[in-house]
Amino acid sequence: MENFIPLRIGHDQEPYAAQFLVKWTPKLYVLDYKGTAHHDAMGFFPPDEFVAFLLLGQAKLAFHNDHLDEAQNLFDKLLQEAPASGSAPEAVYLQGVSGFKRSHEAEPLKEVYRRLKLEYPQTSWAQRGFPYWNL
Amino acid sequence: MSEEINWQTKLDEALAKAEQKDRPVLLDFFNPG
């Protein structure tokens, strides 16, 4: 949490409730300083899942801003600290995409397919990585 | 979430602080019940 500016707003406070489509709580967002949302979630998290959510939000913010080295470091950290979390498969996928964008080589995308198939086979992210199997 | 967190309560102030400190904002829409 020390890497974030924490902000609490009532679930029915306008115009934000409408702007962020808040229909149920808890509802969390990771925003950049312009107020753009980069990651969100609904519902309660146990502590380890919450940490993984925060790391994925930070990583996606860096990824969306093309800060690929920073994103890569954050994806690595998430996958080292919380490999069993619900955020991990998305981190594997985006880690591979970041690697491809940095190298313009197919290998990071092939690794996405291999790792998701091996470690997270029952997730939708494994299906999303399937097209990379024969690059 | 623990009580020691110093929550901001205004979006514009939180965004300004985020820019100043180069950190993201964690926005929590809460329902006090």
Backbone of each chain as nested JSON, in Angstrom:
{
  "chains": [
    {"id": "A", "residues": [
      {"number": 1, "name": "MET", "atoms": {"N": [0.817, -1.228, 0.0], "CA": [0.0, 0.0, 0.0], "C": [0.843, 1.267, 0.0]}},
      {"number": 2, "name": "GLU", "atoms": {"N": [2.113, 1.147, 0.468], "CA": [2.942, 2.357, 0.56], "C": [3.291, 2.916, -0.805]}},
      {"number": 3, "name": "ASN", "atoms": {"N": [3.101, 2.108, -1.837], "CA": [3.388, 2.573, -3.191], "C": [2.175, 3.221, -3.848]}},
      {"number": 4, "name": "PHE", "atoms": {"N": [1.106, 3.383, -3.114], "CA": [-0.132, 3.941, -3.644], "C": [-0.58, 5.161, -2.846]}},
      {"number": 5, "name": "ILE", "atoms": {"N": [-1.391, 5.983, -3.501], "CA": [-2.14, 7.018, -2.792], "C": [-3.522, 6.424, -2.536]}},
      {"number": 6, "name": "PRO", "atoms": {"N": [-3.861, 6.1, -1.292], "CA": [-5.153, 5.472, -1.009], "C": [-6.287, 6.504, -0.965]}},
      {"number": 7, "name": "LEU", "atoms": {"N": [-7.363, 6.189, -1.634], "CA": [-8.499, 7.105, -1.746], "C": [-9.78, 6.33, -1.5]}},
      {"number": 8, "name": "ARG", "atoms": {"N": [-10.579, 6.799, -0.57], "CA": [-11.87, 6.167, -0.281], "C": [-12.996, 7.126, -0.598]}},
      {"number": 9, "name": "ILE", "atoms": {"N": [-13.957, 6.633, -1.372], "CA": [-15.121, 7.427, -1.75], "C": [-16.36, 6.568, -1.5]}},
      {"number": 10, "name": "GLY", "atoms": {"N": [-17.408, 7.181, -1.024], "CA": [-18.657, 6.457, -0.803], "C": [-19.188, 5.856, -2.1]}},
      {"number": 11, "name": "HIS", "atoms": {"N": [-19.772, 4.688, -1.993], "CA": [-20.203, 3.95, -3.187], "C": [-21.283, 4.682, -3.987]}},
      {"number": 12, "name": "ASP", "atoms": {"N": [-21.958, 5.647, -3.343], "CA": [-23.033, 6.354, -4.024], "C": [-22.7, 7.824, -4.263]}},
      {"number": 13, "name": "GLN", "atoms": {"N": [-21.435, 8.167, -4.132], "CA": [-21.042, 9.568, -4.312], "C": [-20.911, 9.893, -5.796]}},
      {"number": 14, "name": "GLU", "atoms": {"N": [-21.72, 10.831, -6.22], "CA": [-21.677, 11.245, -7.626], "C": [-20.762, 12.451, -7.792]}},
      {"number": 15, "name": "PRO", "atoms": {"N": [-20.15, 12.631, -8.984], "CA": [-20.415, 11.89, -10.214], "C": [-19.616, 10.601, -10.343]}},
      {"number": 16, "name": "TYR", "atoms": {"N": [-18.85, 10.255, -9.284], "CA": [-17.896, 9.156, -9.421], "C": [-18.576, 7.787, -9.526]}},
      {"number": 17, "name": "ALA", "atoms": {"N": [-19.651, 7.583, -8.773], "CA": [-20.317, 6.281, -8.824], "C": [-20.797, 5.971, -10.244]}},
      {"number": 18, "name": "ALA", "atoms": {"N": [-21.333, 6.986, -10.913], "CA": [-21.775, 6.777, -12.298], "C": [-20.585, 6.651, -13.239]}},
      {"number": 19, "name": "GLN", "atoms": {"N": [-19.592, 7.491, -13.026], "CA": [-18.418, 7.485, -13.908], "C": [-17.713, 6.136, -13.88]}},
      {"number": 20, "name": "PHE", "atoms": {"N": [-17.638, 5.522, -12.684], "CA": [-16.91, 4.259, -12.547], "C": [-17.839, 3.038, -12.513]}},
      {"number": 21, "name": "LEU", "atoms": {"N": [-19.116, 3.246, -12.805], "CA": [-20.085, 2.152, -12.905], "C": [-20.125, 1.302, -11.627]}},
      {"number": 22, "name": "VAL", "atoms": {"N": [-20.197, 1.982, -10.495], "CA": [-20.191, 1.269, -9.223], "C": [-21.603, 0.765, -8.923]}},
      {"number": 23, "name": "LYS", "atoms": {"N": [-21.76, -0.55, -8.951], "CA": [-23.064, -1.169, -8.675], "C": [-23.008, -2.125, -7.5]}},
      {"number": 24, "name": "TRP", "atoms": {"N": [-21.802, -2.392, -7.001], "CA": [-21.626, -3.308, -5.875], "C": [-20.29, -2.993, -5.225]}},
      {"number": 25, "name": "THR", "atoms": {"N": [-20.189, -3.274, -3.948], "CA": [-18.936, -3.022, -3.248], "C": [-18.48, -4.275, -2.517]}},
      {"number": 26, "name": "PRO", "atoms": {"N": [-17.21, -4.391, -2.151], "CA": [-16.143, -3.445, -2.464], "C": [-15.859, -3.394, -3.972]}},
      {"number": 27, "name": "LYS", "atoms": {"N": [-15.505, -2.219, -4.431], "CA": [-15.106, -2.024, -5.814], "C": [-13.826, -1.197, -5.795]}},
      {"number": 28, "name": "LEU", "atoms": {"N": [-12.776, -1.755, -6.344], "CA": [-11.451, -1.139, -6.298], "C": [-10.964, -0.8, -7.697]}},
      {"number": 29, "name": "TYR", "atoms": {"N": [-10.245, 0.31, -7.785], "CA": [-9.6, 0.71, -9.033], "C": [-8.177, 1.144, -8.764]}},
      {"number": 30, "name": "VAL", "atoms": {"N": [-7.323, 0.882, -9.74], "CA": [-5.987, 1.48, -9.756], "C": [-5.995, 2.549, -10.842]}},
      {"number": 31, "name": "LEU", "atoms": {"N": [-5.731, 3.783, -10.429], "CA": [-5.782, 4.932, -11.334], "C": [-4.4, 5.539, -11.498]}},
      {"number": 32, "name": "ASP", "atoms": {"N": [-4.177, 6.164, -12.669], "CA": [-2.995, 7.009, -12.784], "C": [-3.356, 8.42, -12.328]}},
      {"number": 33, "name": "TYR", "atoms": {"N": [-2.393, 9.32, -12.393], "CA": [-2.635, 10.656, -11.838], "C": [-3.629, 11.471, -12.649]}},
      {"number": 34, "name": "LYS", "atoms": {"N": [-3.941, 10.986, -13.871], "CA": [-4.961, 11.657, -14.672], "C": [-6.366, 11.144, -14.353]}},
      {"number": 35, "name": "GLY", "atoms": {"N": [-6.44, 10.11, -13.551], "CA": [-7.731, 9.53, -13.2], "C": [-8.149, 8.39, -14.11]}},
      {"number": 36, "name": "THR", "atoms": {"N": [-7.252, 7.976, -14.994], "CA": [-7.553, 6.846, -15.878], "C": [-7.41, 5.537, -15.117]}},
      {"number": 37, "name": "ALA", "atoms": {"N": [-8.411, 4.665, -15.241], "CA": [-8.379, 3.372, -14.555], "C": [-7.566, 2.367, -15.37]}},
      {"number": 38, "name": "HIS", "atoms": {"N": [-6.651, 1.662, -14.707], "CA": [-5.815, 0.658, -15.364], "C": [-6.111, -0.754, -14.889]}},
      {"number": 39, "name": "HIS", "atoms": {"N": [-6.818, -0.87, -13.771], "CA": [-7.095, -2.199, -13.229], "C": [-8.236, -2.04, -12.229]}},
      {"number": 40, "name": "ASP", "atoms": {"N": [-9.087, -3.059, -12.127], "CA": [-10.188, -2.956, -11.167], "C": [-10.614, -4.337, -10.708]}},
      {"number": 41, "name": "ALA", "atoms": {"N": [-11.356, -4.349, -9.631], "CA": [-11.868, -5.612, -9.097], "C": [-13.073, -5.336, -8.218]}},
      {"number": 42, "name": "MET", "atoms": {"N": [-13.933, -6.319, -8.142], "CA": [-15.102, -6.254, -7.273], "C": [-15.0, -7.384, -6.253]}},
      {"number": 43, "name": "GLY", "atoms": {"N": [-15.379, -7.102, -5.006], "CA": [-15.411, -8.142, -3.984], "C": [-14.22, -8.077, -3.051]}},
      {"number": 44, "name": "PHE", "atoms": {"N": [-14.306, -8.894, -1.988], "CA": [-13.257, -8.907, -0.974], "C": [-12.086, -9.78, -1.41]}},
      {"number": 45, "name": "PHE", "atoms": {"N": [-10.884, -9.378, -0.995], "CA": [-9.676, -10.151, -1.242], "C": [-9.069, -10.593, 0.082]}},
      {"number": 46, "name": "PRO", "atoms": {"N": [-8.581, -11.832, 0.182], "CA": [-7.683, -12.163, 1.288], "C": [-6.371, -11.405, 1.089]}},
      {"number": 47, "name": "PRO", "atoms": {"N": [-5.554, -11.262, 2.148], "CA": [-4.369, -10.401, 2.056], "C": [-3.433, -10.719, 0.894]}},
      {"number": 48, "name": "ASP", "atoms": {"N": [-3.142, -11.988, 0.657], "CA": [-2.186, -12.304, -0.411], "C": [-2.747, -11.956, -1.78]}},
      {"number": 49, "name": "GLU", "atoms": {"N": [-4.047, -12.145, -1.95], "CA": [-4.674, -11.784, -3.224], "C": [-4.709, -10.263, -3.391]}},
      {"number": 50, "name": "PHE", "atoms": {"N": [-4.866, -9.562, -2.287], "CA": [-4.887, -8.102, -2.354], "C": [-3.527, -7.561, -2.786]}},
      {"number": 51, "name": "VAL", "atoms": {"N": [-2.469, -8.117, -2.233], "CA": [-1.114, -7.702, -2.634], "C": [-0.908, -7.977, -4.123]}},
      {"number": 52, "name": "ALA", "atoms": {"N": [-1.342, -9.131, -4.582], "CA": [-1.192, -9.47, -6.004], "C": [-2.016, -8.523, -6.88]}},
      {"number": 53, "name": "PHE", "atoms": {"N": [-3.211, -8.168, -6.421], "CA": [-4.04, -7.207, -7.156], "C": [-3.313, -5.873, -7.308]}},
      {"number": 54, "name": "LEU", "atoms": {"N": [-2.702, -5.403, -6.217], "CA": [-1.983, -4.134, -6.267], "C": [-0.803, -4.2, -7.226]}},
      {"number": 55, "name": "LEU", "atoms": {"N": [-0.053, -5.293, -7.166], "CA": [1.107, -5.428, -8.055], "C": [0.667, -5.483, -9.517]}},
      {"number": 56, "name": "LEU", "atoms": {"N": [-0.41, -6.213, -9.782], "CA": [-0.883, -6.286, -11.168], "C": [-1.365, -4.92, -11.643]}},
      {"number": 57, "name": "GLY", "atoms": {"N": [-2.016, -4.176, -10.755], "CA": [-2.45, -2.83, -11.131], "C": [-1.281, -1.923, -11.455]}},
      {"number": 58, "name": "GLN", "atoms": {"N": [-0.251, -1.972, -10.632], "CA": [0.955, -1.171, -10.899], "C": [1.591, -1.586, -12.22]}},
      {"number": 59, "name": "ALA", "atoms": {"N": [1.682, -2.89, -12.424], "CA": [2.315, -3.404, -13.64], "C": [1.52, -3.007, -14.883]}},
      {"number": 60, "name": "LYS", "atoms": {"N": [0.2, -3.082, -14.809], "CA": [-0.624, -2.726, -15.967], "C": [-0.544, -1.239, -16.268]}},
      {"number": 61, "name": "LEU", "atoms": {"N": [-0.447, -0.422, -15.233], "CA": [-0.287, 1.011, -15.45], "C": [1.019, 1.266, -16.217]}},
      {"number": 62, "name": "ALA", "atoms": {"N": [2.099, 0.621, -15.798], "CA": [3.383, 0.767, -16.498], "C": [3.276, 0.225, -17.921]}},
      {"number": 63, "name": "PHE", "atoms": {"N": [2.635, -0.927, -18.079], "CA": [2.465, -1.541, -19.404], "C": [1.682, -0.612, -20.329]}},
      {"number": 64, "name": "HIS", "atoms": {"N": [0.594, -0.055, -19.838], "CA": [-0.235, 0.82, -20.673], "C": [0.498, 2.092, -21.075]}},
      {"number": 65, "name": "ASN", "atoms": {"N": [1.478, 2.488, -20.276], "CA": [2.263, 3.69, -20.587], "C": [3.561, 3.36, -21.322]}},
      {"number": 66, "name": "ASP", "atoms": {"N": [3.682, 2.095, -21.776], "CA": [4.874, 1.63, -22.507], "C": [6.149, 1.73, -21.686]}},
      {"number": 67, "name": "HIS", "atoms": {"N": [6.023, 1.668, -20.372], "CA": [7.199, 1.568, -19.504], "C": [7.451, 0.069, -19.288]}},
      {"number": 68, "name": "LEU", "atoms": {"N": [7.988, -0.546, -20.326], "CA": [7.993, -2.008, -20.37], "C": [8.995, -2.638, -19.413]}},
      {"number": 69, "name": "ASP", "atoms": {"N": [10.114, -1.965, -19.171], "CA": [11.07, -2.512, -18.198], "C": [10.459, -2.526, -16.801]}},
      {"number": 70, "name": "GLU", "atoms": {"N": [9.812, -1.421, -16.442], "CA": [9.154, -1.342, -15.133], "C": [8.041, -2.382, -15.044]}},
      {"number": 71, "name": "ALA", "atoms": {"N": [7.253, -2.502, -16.111], "CA": [6.166, -3.495, -16.121], "C": [6.73, -4.895, -15.935]}},
      {"number": 72, "name": "GLN", "atoms": {"N": [7.81, -5.183, -16.659], "CA": [8.416, -6.515, -16.576], "C": [8.858, -6.816, -15.142]}},
      {"number": 73, "name": "ASN", "atoms": {"N": [9.478, -5.842, -14.502], "CA": [9.922, -6.047, -13.117], "C": [8.747, -6.315, -12.184]}},
      {"number": 74, "name": "LEU", "atoms": {"N": [7.649, -5.612, -12.409], "CA": [6.483, -5.795, -11.542], "C": [5.786, -7.127, -11.815]}},
      {"number": 75, "name": "PHE", "atoms": {"N": [5.712, -7.529, -13.092], "CA": [5.15, -8.854, -13.386], "C": [6.02, -9.941, -12.741]}},
      {"number": 76, "name": "ASP", "atoms": {"N": [7.342, -9.787, -12.86], "CA": [8.263, -10.755, -12.238], "C": [8.027, -10.829, -10.73]}},
      {"number": 77, "name": "LYS", "atoms": {"N": [7.919, -9.668, -10.109], "CA": [7.717, -9.626, -8.652], "C": [6.422, -10.318, -8.26]}},
      {"number": 78, "name": "LEU", "atoms": {"N": [5.359, -10.041, -8.994], "CA": [4.072, -10.686, -8.699], "C": [4.19, -12.209, -8.807]}},
      {"number": 79, "name": "LEU", "atoms": {"N": [4.853, -12.648, -9.878], "CA": [4.916, -14.09, -10.106], "C": [5.865, -14.79, -9.123]}},
      {"number": 80, "name": "GLN", "atoms": {"N": [6.808, -14.027, -8.578], "CA": [7.677, -14.598, -7.537], "C": [6.961, -14.629, -6.187]}},
      {"number": 81, "name": "GLU", "atoms": {"N": [6.212, -13.572, -5.879], "CA": [5.622, -13.441, -4.541], "C": [4.247, -14.082, -4.419]}},
      {"number": 82, "name": "ALA", "atoms": {"N": [3.531, -14.161, -5.525], "CA": [2.155, -14.674, -5.442], "C": [1.806, -15.522, -6.664]}},
      {"number": 83, "name": "PRO", "atoms": {"N": [2.59, -16.588, -6.906], "CA": [2.352, -17.39, -8.118], "C": [1.016, -18.134, -8.101]}},
      {"number": 84, "name": "ALA", "atoms": {"N": [0.446, -18.333, -6.919], "CA": [-0.832, -19.058, -6.84], "C": [-2.026, -18.116, -6.803]}},
      {"number": 85, "name": "SER", "atoms": {"N": [-1.785, -16.83, -6.934], "CA": [-2.894, -15.873, -6.843], "C": [-3.728, -15.861, -8.117]}},
      {"number": 86, "name": "GLY", "atoms": {"N": [-4.91, -15.322, -8.004], "CA": [-5.775, -15.186, -9.173], "C": [-5.252, -14.19, -10.18]}},
      {"number": 87, "name": "SER", "atoms": {"N": [-4.334, -13.322, -9.755], "CA": [-3.751, -12.332, -10.666], "C": [-2.612, -12.912, -11.495]}},
      {"number": 88, "name": "ALA", "atoms": {"N": [-2.072, -14.046, -11.084], "CA": [-0.858, -14.568, -11.706], "C": [-1.024, -14.914, -13.189]}},
      {"number": 89, "name": "PRO", "atoms": {"N": [-2.095, -15.586, -13.612], "CA": [-2.184, -15.934, -15.04], "C": [-2.194, -14.709, -15.95]}},
      {"number": 90, "name": "GLU", "atoms": {"N": [-2.884, -13.663, -15.553], "CA": [-2.878, -12.434, -16.365], "C": [-1.474, -11.838, -16.395]}},
      {"number": 91, "name": "ALA", "atoms": {"N": [-0.756, -11.939, -15.275], "CA": [0.619, -11.432, -15.232], "C": [1.512, -12.218, -16.19]}},
      {"number": 92, "name": "VAL", "atoms": {"N": [1.33, -13.531, -16.246], "CA": [2.117, -14.342, -17.194], "C": [1.851, -13.88, -18.623]}},
      {"number": 93, "name": "TYR", "atoms": {"N": [0.582, -13.698, -18.936], "CA": [0.202, -13.295, -20.295], "C": [0.834, -11.936, -20.647]}},
      {"number": 94, "name": "LEU", "atoms": {"N": [0.634, -10.966, -19.768], "CA": [1.133, -9.614, -20.069], "C": [2.654, -9.534, -19.983]}},
      {"number": 95, "name": "GLN", "atoms": {"N": [3.255, -10.386, -19.162], "CA": [4.717, -10.46, -19.118], "C": [5.248, -10.884, -20.484]}},
      {"number": 96, "name": "GLY", "atoms": {"N": [4.575, -11.871, -21.092], "CA": [4.987, -12.327, -22.425], "C": [4.786, -11.265, -23.481]}},
      {"number": 97, "name": "VAL", "atoms": {"N": [3.67, -10.571, -23.403], "CA": [3.408, -9.498, -24.372], "C": [4.453, -8.386, -24.215]}},
      {"number": 98, "name": "SER", "atoms": {"N": [4.78, -8.059, -22.96], "CA": [5.822, -7.051, -22.717], "C": [7.151, -7.497, -23.304]}},
      {"number": 99, "name": "GLY", "atoms": {"N": [7.464, -8.763, -23.104], "CA": [8.712, -9.297, -23.649], "C": [8.743, -9.219, -25.159]}},
      {"number": 100, "name": "PHE", "atoms": {"N": [7.614, -9.527, -25.794], "CA": [7.537, -9.429, -27.258], "C": [7.71, -7.977, -27.712]}},
      {"number": 101, "name": "LYS", "atoms": {"N": [7.039, -7.072, -27.029], "CA": [7.138, -5.659, -27.415], "C": [8.563, -5.13, -27.258]}},
      {"number": 102, "name": "ARG", "atoms": {"N": [9.274, -5.654, -26.28], "CA": [10.653, -5.188, -26.071], "C": [11.611, -5.809, -27.075]}},
      {"number": 103, "name": "SER", "atoms": {"N": [11.399, -7.095, -27.404], "CA": [12.389, -7.823, -28.211], "C": [11.982, -7.974, -29.677]}},
      {"number": 104, "name": "HIS", "atoms": {"N": [10.677, -7.899, -29.942], "CA": [10.132, -8.198, -31.272], "C": [10.494, -9.618, -31.712]}},
      {"number": 105, "name": "GLU", "atoms": {"N": [10.687, -10.47, -30.714], "CA": [10.929, -11.888, -30.962], "C": [9.713, -12.677, -30.491]}},
      {"number": 106, "name": "ALA", "atoms": {"N": [9.486, -13.828, -31.119], "CA": [8.311, -14.631, -30.786], "C": [8.462, -15.408, -29.485]}},
      {"number": 107, "name": "GLU", "atoms": {"N": [9.684, -15.591, -29.028], "CA": [9.917, -16.496, -27.896], "C": [9.112, -16.125, -26.644]}},
      {"number": 108, "name": "PRO", "atoms": {"N": [9.034, -14.845, -26.26], "CA": [8.235, -14.538, -25.064], "C": [6.765, -14.941, -25.207]}},
      {"number": 109, "name": "LEU", "atoms": {"N": [6.22, -14.865, -26.413], "CA": [4.824, -15.28, -26.609], "C": [4.693, -16.805, -26.568]}},
      {"number": 110, "name": "LYS", "atoms": {"N": [5.689, -17.499, -27.106], "CA": [5.676, -18.962, -26.996], "C": [5.73, -19.378, -25.533]}},
      {"number": 111, "name": "GLU", "atoms": {"N": [6.514, -18.647, -24.758], "CA": [6.618, -18.942, -23.333], "C": [5.288, -18.697, -22.626]}},
      {"number": 112, "name": "VAL", "atoms": {"N": [4.534, -17.703, -23.078], "CA": [3.186, -17.474, -22.536], "C": [2.355, -18.736, -22.696]}},
      {"number": 113, "name": "TYR", "atoms": {"N": [2.348, -19.28, -23.916], "CA": [1.557, -20.49, -24.167], "C": [2.022, -21.633, -23.274]}},
      {"number": 114, "name": "ARG", "atoms": {"N": [3.349, -21.856, -23.256], "CA": [3.885, -22.988, -22.49], "C": [3.579, -22.852, -21.001]}},
      {"number": 115, "name": "ARG", "atoms": {"N": [3.831, -21.678, -20.468], "CA": [3.682, -21.501, -19.014], "C": [2.219, -21.544, -18.584]}},
      {"number": 116, "name": "LEU", "atoms": {"N": [1.356, -20.908, -19.366], "CA": [-0.067, -20.929, -19.001], "C": [-0.636, -22.341, -19.109]}},
      {"number": 117, "name": "LYS", "atoms": {"N": [-0.208, -23.063, -20.134], "CA": [-0.703, -24.433, -20.303], "C": [-0.232, -25.322, -19.158]}},
      {"number": 118, "name": "LEU", "atoms": {"N": [1.014, -25.103, -18.725], "CA": [1.593, -25.945, -17.684], "C": [1.104, -25.564, -16.289]}},
      {"number": 119, "name": "GLU", "atoms": {"N": [1.095, -24.251, -15.981], "CA": [0.865, -23.811, -14.607], "C": [-0.558, -23.329, -14.328]}},
      {"number": 120, "name": "TYR", "atoms": {"N": [-1.251, -22.868, -15.364], "CA": [-2.601, -22.317, -15.161], "C": [-3.558, -22.826, -16.239]}},
      {"number": 121, "name": "PRO", "atoms": {"N": [-3.609, -24.144, -16.427], "CA": [-4.338, -24.681, -17.586], "C": [-5.849, -24.457, -17.542]}},
      {"number": 122, "name": "GLN", "atoms": {"N": [-6.415, -24.266, -16.354], "CA": [-7.867, -24.135, -16.24], "C": [-8.347, -22.696, -16.32]}},
      {"number": 123, "name": "THR", "atoms": {"N": [-7.466, -21.764, -16.622], "CA": [-7.86, -20.355, -16.641], "C": [-8.16, -19.897, -18.069]}},
      {"number": 124, "name": "SER", "atoms": {"N": [-8.924, -18.817, -18.157], "CA": [-9.215, -18.258, -19.483], "C": [-7.945, -17.706, -20.126]}},
      {"number": 125, "name": "TRP", "atoms": {"N": [-6.958, -17.352, -19.296], "CA": [-5.703, -16.827, -19.847], "C": [-4.956, -17.901, -20.61]}},
      {"number": 126, "name": "ALA", "atoms": {"N": [-5.074, -19.15, -20.204], "CA": [-4.451, -20.239, -20.962], "C": [-5.073, -20.331, -22.356]}},
      {"number": 127, "name": "GLN", "atoms": {"N": [-6.38, -20.134, -22.416], "CA": [-7.036, -20.152, -23.731], "C": [-6.585, -18.969, -24.579]}},
      {"number": 128, "name": "ARG", "atoms": {"N": [-6.417, -17.817, -23.941], "CA": [-5.994, -16.64, -24.694], "C": [-4.566, -16.791, -25.214]}},
      {"number": 129, "name": "GLY", "atoms": {"N": [-3.756, -17.573, -24.521], "CA": [-2.381, -17.792, -24.964], "C": [-2.244, -18.888, -25.992]}},
      {"number": 130, "name": "PHE", "atoms": {"N": [-3.323, -19.638, -26.226], "CA": [-3.255, -20.787, -27.119], "C": [-2.75, -20.45, -28.519]}},
      {"number": 131, "name": "PRO", "atoms": {"N": [-3.172, -19.314, -29.132], "CA": [-2.721, -19.035, -30.507], "C": [-1.21, -18.92, -30.652]}},
      {"number": 132, "name": "TYR", "atoms": {"N": [-0.495, -18.776, -29.552], "CA": [0.965, -18.573, -29.655], "C": [1.737, -19.887, -29.701]}},
      {"number": 133, "name": "TRP", "atoms": {"N": [1.039, -21.026, -29.69], "CA": [1.741, -22.295, -29.573], "C": [2.628, -22.596, -30.772]}},
      {"number": 134, "name": "ASN", "atoms": {"N": [2.246, -22.105, -31.956], "CA": [3.025, -22.462, -33.141], "C": [3.674, -21.274, -33.828]}},
      {"number": 135, "name": "LEU", "atoms": {"N": [3.992, -20.252, -33.061], "CA": [4.67, -19.09, -33.678], "C": [6.056, -19.482, -34.162]}}
    ]},
    {"id": "B", "residues": [
      {"number": 1, "name": "MET", "atoms": {"N": [-9.304, -3.599, 5.308], "CA": [-8.059, -2.872, 5.189], "C": [-7.726, -2.211, 6.518]}},
      {"number": 2, "name": "SER", "atoms": {"N": [-6.48, -2.125, 6.844], "CA": [-6.087, -1.734, 8.176], "C": [-6.37, -0.259, 8.433]}},
      {"number": 3, "name": "GLU", "atoms": {"N": [-6.477, 0.093, 9.722], "CA": [-6.905, 1.43, 10.092], "C": [-5.797, 2.467, 9.971]}},
      {"number": 4, "name": "GLU", "atoms": {"N": [-4.535, 2.006, 9.901], "CA": [-3.441, 2.974, 9.862], "C": [-3.29, 3.629, 8.493]}},
      {"number": 5, "name": "ILE", "atoms": {"N": [-4.043, 3.164, 7.523], "CA": [-3.97, 3.759, 6.187], "C": [-4.567, 5.159, 6.238]}},
      {"number": 6, "name": "ASN", "atoms": {"N": [-3.817, 6.099, 5.684], "CA": [-4.262, 7.49, 5.677], "C": [-5.04, 7.748, 4.384]}},
      {"number": 7, "name": "TRP", "atoms": {"N": [-6.317, 7.45, 4.413], "CA": [-7.138, 7.542, 3.212], "C": [-7.392, 8.993, 2.824]}},
      {"number": 8, "name": "GLN", "atoms": {"N": [-7.185, 9.271, 1.55], "CA": [-7.663, 10.52, 0.984], "C": [-9.168, 10.38, 0.77]}},
      {"number": 9, "name": "THR", "atoms": {"N": [-9.873, 11.494, 0.734], "CA": [-11.329, 11.424, 0.547], "C": [-11.804, 12.247, -0.646]}},
      {"number": 10, "name": "LYS", "atoms": {"N": [-10.891, 12.958, -1.298], "CA": [-11.283, 13.762, -2.467], "C": [-10.442, 13.334, -3.662]}},
      {"number": 11, "name": "LEU", "atoms": {"N": [-11.126, 13.034, -4.764], "CA": [-10.44, 12.511, -5.943], "C": [-9.397, 13.491, -6.478]}},
      {"number": 12, "name": "ASP", "atoms": {"N": [-9.757, 14.76, -6.611], "CA": [-8.814, 15.698, -7.212], "C": [-7.558, 15.845, -6.359]}},
      {"number": 13, "name": "GLU", "atoms": {"N": [-7.718, 15.818, -5.046], "CA": [-6.549, 15.926, -4.168], "C": [-5.682, 14.671, -4.251]}},
      {"number": 14, "name": "ALA", "atoms": {"N": [-6.323, 13.535, -4.355], "CA": [-5.566, 12.273, -4.472], "C": [-4.798, 12.227, -5.789]}},
      {"number": 15, "name": "LEU", "atoms": {"N": [-5.42, 12.688, -6.872], "CA": [-4.733, 12.686, -8.166], "C": [-3.54, 13.639, -8.154]}},
      {"number": 16, "name": "ALA", "atoms": {"N": [-3.71, 14.794, -7.529], "CA": [-2.598, 15.746, -7.44], "C": [-1.447, 15.145, -6.63]}},
      {"number": 17, "name": "LYS", "atoms": {"N": [-1.786, 14.454, -5.578], "CA": [-0.76, 13.808, -4.759], "C": [-0.081, 12.681, -5.537]}},
      {"number": 18, "name": "ALA", "atoms": {"N": [-0.861, 11.971, -6.336], "CA": [-0.302, 10.889, -7.157], "C": [0.714, 11.437, -8.153]}},
      {"number": 19, "name": "GLU", "atoms": {"N": [0.387, 12.571, -8.762], "CA": [1.323, 13.174, -9.72], "C": [2.584, 13.645, -8.996]}},
      {"number": 20, "name": "GLN", "atoms": {"N": [2.367, 14.266, -7.857], "CA": [3.49, 14.805, -7.091], "C": [4.439, 13.694, -6.625]}},
      {"number": 21, "name": "LYS", "atoms": {"N": [3.876, 12.576, -6.197], "CA": [4.689, 11.491, -5.636], "C": [4.982, 10.382, -6.641]}},
      {"number": 22, "name": "ASP", "atoms": {"N": [4.486, 10.532, -7.877], "CA": [4.687, 9.539, -8.927], "C": [4.249, 8.146, -8.473]}},
      {"number": 23, "name": "ARG", "atoms": {"N": [3.018, 8.108, -7.958], "CA": [2.434, 6.846, -7.503], "C": [1.034, 6.704, -8.074]}},
      {"number": 24, "name": "PRO", "atoms": {"N": [0.57, 5.485, -8.232], "CA": [-0.829, 5.3, -8.614], "C": [-1.774, 5.547, -7.45]}},
      {"number": 25, "name": "VAL", "atoms": {"N": [-3.033, 5.713, -7.772], "CA": [-4.087, 5.855, -6.761], "C": [-4.812, 4.518, -6.621]}},
      {"number": 26, "name": "LEU", "atoms": {"N": [-5.014, 4.092, -5.389], "CA": [-5.918, 2.976, -5.135], "C": [-7.248, 3.574, -4.703]}},
      {"number": 27, "name": "LEU", "atoms": {"N": [-8.242, 3.459, -5.557], "CA": [-9.574, 4.003, -5.284], "C": [-10.47, 2.888, -4.763]}},
      {"number": 28, "name": "ASP", "atoms": {"N": [-10.978, 3.096, -3.564], "CA": [-11.848, 2.121, -2.907], "C": [-13.226, 2.742, -2.732]}},
      {"number": 29, "name": "PHE", "atoms": {"N": [-14.18, 2.257, -3.505], "CA": [-15.567, 2.667, -3.284], "C": [-16.121, 1.822, -2.147]}},
      {"number": 30, "name": "PHE", "atoms": {"N": [-16.464, 2.448, -1.07], "CA": [-16.887, 1.675, 0.084], "C": [-18.349, 1.957, 0.422]}},
      {"number": 31, "name": "ASN", "atoms": {"N": [-18.915, 0.985, 1.094], "CA": [-20.298, 1.095, 1.565], "C": [-20.277, 1.002, 3.083]}},
      {"number": 32, "name": "PRO", "atoms": {"N": [-20.486, 2.13, 3.763], "CA": [-20.389, 2.097, 5.231], "C": [-21.488, 1.265, 5.874]}},
      {"number": 33, "name": "GLY", "atoms": {"N": [-22.412, 0.781, 5.064], "CA": [-23.439, -0.1, 5.603], "C": [-24.652, 0.648, 6.037]}}
    ]}
  ]
}
